[in-house]
Amino acid sequence: MNDNEIVHRIGELAEQEHSLERAHAGEEVPLEDVERLRQIEVTLDQCWDLLRQRRARRAAGADPDEVSVRPAVVIEGYRQ
């Protein structure tokens, strides 16, 4: 994926997340939607990480296409 495709994917995932949240505003979220929201959050984190990796490599004069999506367990283990 190039940067534009990643940004587009981030937008799609954010819209899905907001749509699910709006659908259950003020009520309990069904377990299947809680899991879907969690999956979306992880995928969003992976997309943002990939974009940051690509930008960092480009800024360092390296090939941004040499990065890859890191596993969810790695991304979710980062300290904020």
C-alpha positions as CSV (number, residue, x, y, z in Angstrom):
1,M,0.0,0.0,0.0
2,N,1.2,3.5,-0.7
3,D,0.5,6.5,1.7
4,N,-2.6,7.6,-0.1
5,E,-4.1,4.1,0.1
6,I,-3.3,3.9,3.8
7,V,-4.9,7.3,4.5
8,H,-8.0,6.2,2.5
9,R,-8.2,2.9,4.6
10,I,-7.9,4.9,7.8
11,G,-10.8,7.0,6.7
12,E,-12.9,4.0,5.9
13,L,-12.1,2.3,9.2
14,A,-12.9,5.5,11.1
15,E,-16.2,5.8,9.4
16,Q,-17.1,2.2,10.2
17,E,-16.1,2.8,13.9
18,H,-18.2,6.0,14.1
19,S,-21.1,4.3,12.4
20,L,-21.1,1.4,14.9
21,E,-20.8,3.8,17.8
22,R,-23.8,5.9,16.5
23,A,-25.9,2.8,16.0
24,H,-25.7,2.0,19.7
25,A,-25.7,5.5,21.2
26,G,-27.2,5.4,24.6
27,E,-27.7,1.6,24.7
28,E,-25.6,-1.4,25.5
29,V,-23.4,-2.5,22.6
30,P,-24.0,-6.2,21.6
31,L,-20.9,-8.4,22.1
32,E,-20.4,-9.0,18.3
33,D,-20.2,-5.2,17.8
34,V,-17.9,-4.8,20.7
35,E,-15.6,-7.3,19.1
36,R,-15.9,-5.6,15.7
37,L,-15.1,-2.2,17.3
38,R,-12.0,-3.8,18.9
39,Q,-10.9,-5.2,15.5
40,I,-11.4,-1.8,13.9
41,E,-9.3,-0.1,16.6
42,V,-6.5,-2.6,16.1
43,T,-6.5,-2.3,12.4
44,L,-6.5,1.5,12.7
45,D,-3.5,1.3,15.0
46,Q,-1.7,-0.9,12.5
47,C,-2.5,1.5,9.6
48,W,-1.3,4.5,11.6
49,D,1.9,2.6,12.5
50,L,2.5,1.6,8.9
51,L,2.1,5.2,7.8
52,R,4.5,6.5,10.5
53,Q,7.0,3.8,9.5
54,R,6.8,4.8,5.8
55,R,7.2,8.5,6.6
56,A,10.1,7.9,8.9
57,R,11.9,5.8,6.3
58,R,11.2,8.4,3.6
59,A,12.5,11.2,5.9
60,A,15.7,9.1,6.5
61,G,16.2,8.7,2.8
62,A,15.3,5.0,2.8
63,D,12.7,3.2,0.7
64,P,9.3,3.4,2.4
65,D,8.1,0.3,0.5
66,E,10.5,-1.9,2.7
67,V,8.2,-1.6,5.7
68,S,5.4,-4.0,6.6
69,V,2.4,-4.1,8.8
70,R,3.4,-5.1,12.3
71,P,1.4,-7.8,14.1
72,A,-1.4,-6.7,16.4
73,V,0.3,-8.0,19.4
74,V,3.3,-5.7,18.7
75,I,1.2,-2.6,18.0
76,E,-1.1,-3.1,21.0
77,G,1.9,-3.6,23.2
78,Y,3.3,-0.1,22.6
79,R,3.2,2.3,25.5
80,Q,1.3,5.5,24.9
